[in-house]
Amino acid sequence: MTLKRSPLLEEHQKLSAKLVEFAGWEMPISYPTGTLSEHDQCRNACVMFDVSHLGSVLIEGEEAFEELQYAFTNDLTKISPGRAQYSHLLNEKGYVVDDVIIWWLGEHKFEVMPNASNTQRVEEAIVRRKKKLTINNITEDRAVIAVQGPTSRKVLASLSAEAARVKRFHVREMDINGIPVTVAGTGYTGEDGVEISIPKISAPVLWTSLLEAGCIPAGLGARDTLRLEAGLPLHGQELGEGISPLQANMQWVVSMNKGNFFGKEALQYELDNDPSRSLRGFISESRRPPRHGQDILLNGEVIGQVTSGNYSPTLGSGIAMGFIPTEVEDGTQVRIRAKKNDSDAKVVRLPFYRSA
């Protein structure tokens, strides 16, 4: 299979990044500084991620609002043009097909950002009722750079004061040094920051400018440890087939009172009967990282599996997420089974880390 390439690939190669296949794209997993250093830099200063593998679907038309309301779970009436919203796409069983960010750019203009492998599914869901919409997949026409960390806005302000002022979950179209960009106060690290969509031909210029301003590059390895500490779900692990927003403790993403939306009936049934399991956190008593697929045991009985696990640089121990019966209380001691040595762990409520 021929891998898709980010417009920033040559920049990663210049920086000796370790490149891997991710969702059909060739992307940097780390740079010579290493994942731990990149993780710490994001928690304490500023990093930038190339997230061009994410999808970008532009939707325009007078019926765009109505169709997005039907296609996704959250309620767009909670926001307005110039704002961004996290939402879920469900199937008829109420399971999460994808989680997306919706950028409301203008009265009848939206940009939906799905996960890399789900762009076509999202497009199909939006046109399910065959309304008059203009839909344009612009994924390969632009790059997306996520600037994240407590000093990210200070670094960005050296390039554009306007971009640095974009608030959390706000979105604005503007120019940076004459280049048209879209800046949104969103991210996937648990830290403050923005994501910048920029035409692909201009992306290397912005990347270099950020690098010169003191923002170091970070790869997908650090992005994963950061999102895990922040208790943020990953599609294909904490979200996907067989998993509803209710089981993932994300009922806040579902607006049952907004009117009809695809998958609502199945969610209502689950609400009426209470989910049998819920997504929880686990802090290991050792530094050994739990891994995806390992069994979680209580009193010798398997009660679930690890969906995501890794070493937490911030906590200095292994952490994990996984689905277990809802009746298991926080603070309960469990064991996580590994091939060689099991780990003792404690059930905790997510997230593991919150930014100050």
C-alpha positions in Angstrom: 0.0 0.0 0.0 1.3 3.4 -0.9 1.3 5.6 2.2 -0.1 9.2 2.1 2.5 11.8 2.9 2.1 15.0 4.9 3.1 18.3 3.2 5.6 18.5 6.1 7.3 15.2 5.4 10.6 16.8 4.2 10.6 18.9 7.4 10.4 15.8 9.5 13.2 14.2 7.5 15.4 17.2 8.0 14.9 16.8 11.7 15.8 13.1 11.6 12.3 12.1 12.8 11.5 8.4 13.1 8.7 7.8 10.6 6.1 5.1 10.8 2.8 4.1 9.1 -0.2 5.5 10.9 -3.8 5.1 9.5 -2.4 5.0 6.0 0.0 7.9 6.4 3.7 8.2 6.8 4.0 10.2 10.1 6.7 11.0 12.7 6.4 9.0 15.9 9.4 10.8 17.6 12.4 12.9 17.0 16.0 12.4 18.3 15.1 14.1 21.6 12.8 11.1 22.3 9.1 10.7 23.4 9.7 11.4 27.1 11.4 14.7 26.4 8.7 15.7 23.9 6.0 14.8 26.4 7.7 16.9 29.2 8.2 19.8 26.8 4.4 19.9 26.1 3.6 19.8 29.8 6.0 22.6 30.6 6.5 24.7 27.5 5.5 24.4 23.9 5.5 21.7 21.2 4.1 21.3 17.7 2.6 18.2 16.1 1.9 17.5 12.5 -1.6 16.2 12.5 -2.2 16.5 8.8 -3.4 12.9 8.7 -6.7 14.0 10.3 -9.6 14.5 7.8 -11.0 17.9 6.8 -14.5 17.9 5.2 -15.9 21.3 4.2 -19.7 21.5 4.2 -21.6 24.5 2.9 -25.3 25.1 2.2 -28.5 26.4 3.8 -29.3 22.9 5.1 -25.8 22.2 6.5 -26.8 23.0 10.1 -29.8 20.7 9.9 -27.9 17.8 8.4 -25.0 18.1 10.9 -27.6 18.1 13.7 -29.0 14.8 12.4 -25.7 13.2 11.6 -23.9 13.8 15.0 -24.8 13.5 18.7 -24.0 16.9 20.1 -26.2 20.0 19.8 -24.9 22.8 17.6 -27.4 25.2 19.1 -25.1 25.3 22.1 -22.6 27.2 20.0 -22.6 29.7 17.1 -20.4 30.7 14.1 -16.9 31.2 15.2 -17.0 28.3 17.7 -15.9 24.6 17.7 -17.6 21.5 19.1 -16.6 17.9 19.8 -19.2 15.3 18.7 -19.8 11.7 17.8 -21.0 9.9 14.7 -23.1 6.7 15.6 -24.4 3.7 13.8 -27.9 2.4 14.2 -26.8 0.4 17.3 -25.7 3.5 19.1 -22.0 2.6 18.8 -19.4 5.3 18.0 -18.3 5.2 14.3 -16.1 8.2 14.8 -15.4 11.2 17.0 -15.0 14.5 15.3 -14.4 18.2 15.8 -16.8 20.6 14.0 -15.5 24.0 13.2 -18.5 26.4 12.6 -16.8 28.9 10.2 -19.8 30.9 8.9 -23.6 30.9 8.9 -23.8 28.1 6.4 -20.2 26.9 6.4 -18.7 24.2 8.6 -15.5 22.1 8.6 -15.7 18.6 10.1 -12.5 16.9 11.2 -12.8 13.1 11.4 -10.1 10.6 12.2 -7.8 9.7 9.3 -9.5 6.4 8.5 -13.1 7.6 8.7 -13.3 10.6 6.4 -15.4 8.7 3.8 -17.7 7.4 6.4 -18.3 10.9 7.8 -19.0 12.2 4.3 -21.5 9.5 3.6 -23.2 10.1 7.0 -23.6 13.9 6.2 -25.4 13.2 2.9 -27.4 10.3 4.2 -30.7 12.2 3.7 -29.6 13.6 0.3 -30.1 17.2 1.1 -28.7 20.0 -1.1 -25.1 20.5 0.3 -21.7 21.3 -1.1 -19.2 18.9 0.3 -15.5 19.1 -0.3 -12.8 16.9 1.1 -9.9 19.2 1.5 -7.7 16.8 3.5 -4.9 16.7 0.9 -5.0 20.4 0.1 -3.8 21.6 3.5 -1.7 20.7 6.5 -2.7 20.9 10.2 -0.2 21.9 12.9 -1.2 21.6 16.5 0.7 24.0 18.8 0.3 22.8 22.4 1.6 23.6 25.9 1.4 26.3 28.6 3.7 28.7 26.6 2.1 27.9 23.2 0.2 31.2 23.0 3.3 33.2 23.9 5.3 31.5 21.2 2.5 31.9 18.7 2.1 35.6 19.6 5.6 36.2 18.2 4.2 35.3 14.8 0.6 36.4 15.1 -1.1 38.2 18.0 -4.5 37.5 16.4 -3.9 33.7 16.3 -2.6 33.7 19.9 -5.9 35.3 21.0 -8.2 32.5 19.6 -9.9 31.1 22.8 -10.5 27.5 23.7 -13.1 26.0 21.3 -13.3 29.1 19.3 -12.3 29.2 15.6 -11.3 32.0 13.3 -10.2 32.4 9.6 -7.3 34.9 9.3 -3.9 35.6 7.7 -0.5 34.8 9.3 2.2 36.8 7.5 -0.1 37.0 4.4 -0.9 33.3 4.4 -4.6 32.4 4.8 -5.2 30.0 7.8 -7.9 28.7 10.1 -7.0 28.7 13.8 -9.0 26.7 16.3 -8.5 26.5 20.1 -8.5 22.8 20.1 -6.0 20.0 20.7 -5.5 16.5 22.1 -3.0 16.8 24.9 -4.7 18.1 28.0 -2.8 21.4 27.6 -3.8 24.8 26.2 -3.1 25.5 22.5 -4.5 25.8 19.0 -4.6 23.8 15.8 -3.8 25.6 12.6 -5.1 24.5 9.2 -2.9 26.0 6.4 -2.6 25.5 2.6 -0.1 22.7 2.0 2.3 24.8 -0.1 2.7 27.3 2.9 2.9 24.7 5.7 6.7 24.3 5.7 7.1 28.1 6.1 4.8 28.1 9.2 6.6 25.0 10.6 10.0 26.6 10.3 8.7 29.9 11.8 7.4 28.1 14.9 10.6 26.1 15.2 12.6 29.3 15.1 10.2 30.9 17.7 11.1 28.1 20.2 8.4 25.5 19.6 10.0 22.0 19.4 8.5 19.3 17.2 6.8 16.3 18.9 5.7 13.0 17.4 2.7 10.7 17.6 4.3 8.8 20.5 4.2 11.8 22.8 0.7 12.7 21.5 -0.5 9.3 22.7 1.1 9.5 26.2 -0.3 13.1 26.6 -3.8 12.2 25.6 -3.7 9.1 27.8 -2.7 11.1 30.8 -5.6 13.5 30.0 -8.0 10.6 29.8 -8.9 11.4 26.2 -10.3 8.5 24.1 -8.7 7.1 21.0 -10.8 5.9 18.2 -10.4 2.1 17.7 -9.6 1.6 21.4 -11.9 3.6 23.7 -14.4 4.4 20.9 -15.6 2.1 18.1 -17.7 -0.9 17.3 -19.5 -2.2 20.4 -18.8 1.0 22.4 -21.4 3.7 23.0 -20.8 7.2 24.3 -22.5 6.2 27.5 -20.1 3.3 28.1 -17.2 5.7 27.4 -18.5 8.1 30.1 -19.2 10.7 27.4 -22.9 11.4 27.8 -22.0 15.1 27.7 -21.4 14.6 24.0 -25.0 13.4 23.5 -27.9 15.9 23.4 -31.0 13.7 23.8 -33.3 16.8 23.8 -32.2 18.4 20.5 -34.5 16.3 18.3 -33.9 13.3 16.2 -30.3 12.2 15.3 -29.0 8.9 13.9 -28.5 6.3 16.6 -30.7 8.1 19.1 -33.2 5.2 19.6 -30.5 2.8 20.5 -28.9 5.2 23.0 -32.3 5.8 24.6 -32.7 2.1 25.1 -29.3 1.9 26.8 -30.1 4.9 29.0 -33.4 3.3 30.1 -31.6 0.1 31.0 -28.3 1.5 32.3 -24.9 0.7 30.7 -23.4 -2.5 32.1 -19.8 -1.3 31.8 -17.9 2.0 31.9 -14.5 3.3 30.9 -12.2 3.7 33.9 -8.6 4.5 34.7 -6.0 2.3 36.3 -2.8 3.4 38.0 -0.2 0.7 38.3 1.9 0.3 41.5 5.0 -0.1 39.3 6.6 1.8 36.4 5.8 -1.1 34.1 3.3 0.1 31.4 0.1 -1.9 30.9 -0.6 -2.7 27.3 -3.6 -2.9 25.0 -5.5 -6.2 25.3 -4.2 -7.3 28.7 -6.8 -8.7 31.1 -8.0 -6.8 34.1 -8.7 -9.2 37.0 -10.7 -8.7 40.3 -10.5 -11.5 42.8 -9.0 -13.8 40.1 -11.8 -13.2 37.6 -11.4 -11.3 34.4 -13.6 -8.2 34.4 -12.3 -6.4 31.4 -9.3 -5.6 29.1 -6.9 -2.7 28.8 -7.9 -0.5 25.9 -4.9 1.9 26.2 -1.9 1.6 28.4 1.6 3.2 28.7 4.1 4.7 31.1 3.1 8.1 32.5 6.0 10.5 32.5 4.1 12.9 34.7 3.0 10.4 37.3 6.1 8.1 37.1 4.0 5.0 36.9 2.1 2.8 34.5 -1.4 4.0 33.6 -4.2 2.5 31.6 -7.8 2.8 30.5 -10.3 0.0 30.1 -14.0 -1.0 30.3 -15.1 -2.7 33.5 -18.5 -3.3 35.2 -20.1 -0.1 36.4 -20.6 -1.5 39.9 -16.8 -1.7 40.5 -16.0 1.3 42.8 -13.1 3.7 42.4 -10.2 2.8 44.6 -10.7 -0.9 44.1 -7.5 -2.9 43.8 -7.2 -5.0 40.6 -4.5 -6.9 38.7 -3.4 -6.4 35.2 -2.2 -9.6 33.6 1.0 -9.6 31.5 3.0 -12.4 29.9 5.7 -12.3 32.5 4.7 -10.3 35.6 1.3 -9.2 36.6 0.8 -5.6 37.9 -1.2 -4.5 40.9 -3.3 -1.4 40.0 -6.0 0.8 41.5 -9.2 1.8 39.8 -9.5 5.6 39.4 -11.8 8.1 37.8 -10.4 9.8 34.7 -8.5 11.9 33.8 -5.1 11.1 35.4 -3.9 14.6 34.8 -5.4 18.1 34.6 -3.6 21.1 33.4 -3.2 23.9 36.0 
